[in-house]
Each structure stands twice: as C-alpha cells, then as structure tokens.
Amino acid sequence: MKRSLPFALALTALVSTCLFAEPAPHDEGGPHHKDEFPVIDTSKLPAASTQTGVTYVKDIHPIFDQSGCFQCHGERRQKGRLRLDSIEAVMRGGKDGKIVEPGNSVKSWLVVAVSRLDSDSAMPPEKHKHGRPEGAPEGAPHAEMPKATPLTADQVGLVRAWIDQGAK
C-alpha cells in the first residue's frame, strides 16, 4: 500500500521530534525526578534551625556521615548516581536532577527525603540492600547493609537552615 508524501513527511517529523527534542523543564525549578515532586504537608516539616552560619563542611557533612548516608551515597556507592559526601556532589544532584534548591528548603527534594514525610522518597528507606559481596558469584544474594539512621527533627532543621541560608 502506497502512502502519500505528506504522510511520510509528517511521520518523519514526529519521530524526529520524539528522538531529538529537548526535555521540557520541570515546573518551579525543582528536581527533575521521574516522579513529580512529592506533595507533602509542609506544616509537618521540622522548623528550620535558628543557627546562623550553617555550612555543609562544618554542620551537614558530619550529620550525613554519622547517620550512614554515605553507605549508599558516598565514594564507594552512589545509588541513583547521587553522592552526598561533598558539597559539589550534593549541588550536582543525581540521575534524576537537583536535590537542593538554595534558599528554599521546602522545595528541596533532599529535605523531603530526610524528613521522611513521604514514604516513597523517605531516606533512609526501610530496608537497605546493596550489591553482591565482593568476590561473590553472579546471582549471589544481596548482603544486608547496616541500617542507616533517620535524621532527627533537629538535624532536619539544620539541613533546612543550611539550604535556606544559601547551601554554602
């Protein structure tokens, strides 16, 4: 069956648009996650700390280190291609985009995750699994990791203050 030239041109244009178009920017400058930004009741977020001069190196890195965040988001492993062990990595985000909106902790995916108000994005998740133990054959069961500790309300408040103060 012969197709008309206009049909062929329209089909070619449609395929080209789908293959080569730039992805549409996410609304509100927020994260570019596969899923939309979680809808949470922001009144349930711990209040931002009143501490001033909050920095990643002095205040936030130690919290992430002590809580075990680097087990999955550090030098050895980067779930979702996300590292939290340096400010540059945090600001770069992961495979799904930015996780920090400097100056606006309420619109920062990192705050939603560590506040654990949304069960789908809560960090740390309920169960921690990582890849095969080193040297284990393909198909070997996943090893259980030590469980990371959820951040306290005060720690989430400090993360919020850090972001609200510009995420320096």
C-alpha positions in Angstrom: 0.0 0.0 0.0 1.5 3.4 -1.0 1.5 6.3 1.5 1.4 9.8 0.4 4.4 12.1 0.6 2.7 14.4 3.2 2.0 11.4 5.4 5.7 10.3 5.2 6.9 13.8 6.0 4.6 14.1 8.9 5.7 10.8 10.3 9.4 11.7 9.9 8.8 15.0 11.7 7.0 13.3 14.6 9.8 10.6 15.0 12.5 13.3 14.8 10.7 15.4 17.4 10.4 12.5 19.8 14.0 11.4 19.4 15.8 14.8 19.4 13.7 17.2 21.3 15.0 18.8 24.5 13.2 17.5 27.6 10.7 20.1 28.9 11.9 21.8 32.1 10.3 20.9 35.3 7.9 23.4 36.8 9.1 25.6 39.6 12.8 24.9 39.0 12.6 21.9 41.3 14.1 18.5 40.8 13.9 16.6 37.6 12.8 13.3 39.0 11.0 10.6 37.1 8.1 11.1 39.6 6.7 14.5 40.3 7.9 16.4 43.4 6.1 14.7 46.3 3.2 16.6 47.7 3.8 16.9 51.5 2.2 18.8 54.3 4.9 21.4 54.8 3.4 22.3 58.2 4.7 18.9 59.4 8.3 19.7 58.4 10.6 20.3 61.4 11.2 24.0 61.6 14.5 25.3 60.2 17.1 25.8 62.8 17.8 29.3 64.0 21.5 28.6 64.0 23.3 31.1 61.7 26.4 30.5 59.5 25.5 26.8 58.8 27.8 25.3 56.3 28.0 21.9 54.6 31.5 21.1 55.8 31.1 22.2 59.4 27.5 21.1 60.0 25.8 19.0 57.3 28.6 16.5 56.3 29.0 15.3 59.9 25.3 14.6 60.1 25.2 12.6 56.9 28.4 10.7 58.0 27.1 9.8 61.4 23.7 8.8 60.0 25.2 6.4 57.5 24.1 8.3 54.3 27.4 7.6 52.7 26.8 3.9 52.7 24.6 4.4 49.7 25.6 7.9 48.6 29.3 8.1 49.1 32.6 7.4 47.5 32.1 3.6 47.2 28.5 3.6 46.1 26.2 6.1 44.5 22.6 4.9 44.4 20.8 7.0 41.8 24.2 8.4 40.9 23.8 10.6 43.9 26.7 11.4 46.2 26.3 13.3 49.5 29.9 13.3 50.6 30.9 16.7 49.2 29.1 19.9 48.7 29.9 19.8 44.9 28.2 16.4 44.6 25.2 17.5 46.6 24.7 20.5 44.5 25.1 18.5 41.3 22.4 16.1 42.3 21.8 12.6 40.9 20.4 10.8 37.9 17.1 12.5 38.4 18.4 16.0 38.8 18.9 18.6 41.5 18.0 17.8 45.1 18.7 21.2 46.7 17.0 24.5 45.8 19.4 27.0 47.5 17.4 29.5 49.6 14.2 27.3 49.6 14.4 24.2 51.8 10.7 23.5 51.3 11.2 23.0 47.6 14.3 20.9 48.1 14.0 17.2 47.4 16.7 16.5 50.0 14.5 17.9 52.8 11.5 15.9 51.7 13.7 12.7 51.7 15.4 13.2 55.1 12.2 14.5 56.7 10.6 11.1 55.8 7.1 12.7 55.4 6.7 11.0 52.0 7.1 7.2 52.3 8.0 6.7 48.7 11.0 9.1 48.9 11.9 8.6 52.6 15.7 8.4 53.3 16.9 6.1 54.6 14.5 3.6 53.2 13.1 0.9 55.5 15.3 -1.8 54.1 18.9 -1.4 52.9 20.3 -3.8 50.4 23.5 -3.4 48.4 25.1 -5.4 45.7 26.8 -8.8 45.9 29.5 -9.2 48.5 32.9 -8.7 46.8 34.0 -11.8 45.0 30.6 -13.4 45.2 29.3 -15.1 42.0 26.7 -13.5 39.8 23.2 -14.3 41.2 24.5 -14.4 44.8 22.1 -13.0 47.4 22.4 -9.4 48.3 24.1 -8.7 51.6 22.2 -6.8 54.2 23.9 -3.4 55.0 24.0 -1.9 58.4 20.9 0.2 58.7 21.3 3.9 58.3 19.8 6.1 61.0 17.0 8.5 60.1 17.8 12.2 60.9 16.2 13.7 64.0 13.9 16.7 63.8 16.8 18.9 64.9 19.1 17.5 62.2 16.4 18.1 59.5 16.0 21.6 60.9 19.7 22.2 60.5 19.6 20.8 56.9 16.7 23.2 56.2 18.7 26.2 57.7 21.7 25.3 55.6 19.6 25.3 52.4 17.6 28.4 53.4 20.9 30.2 54.1 22.1 29.5 50.5 23.6 26.0 50.8 27.2 27.0 51.3 
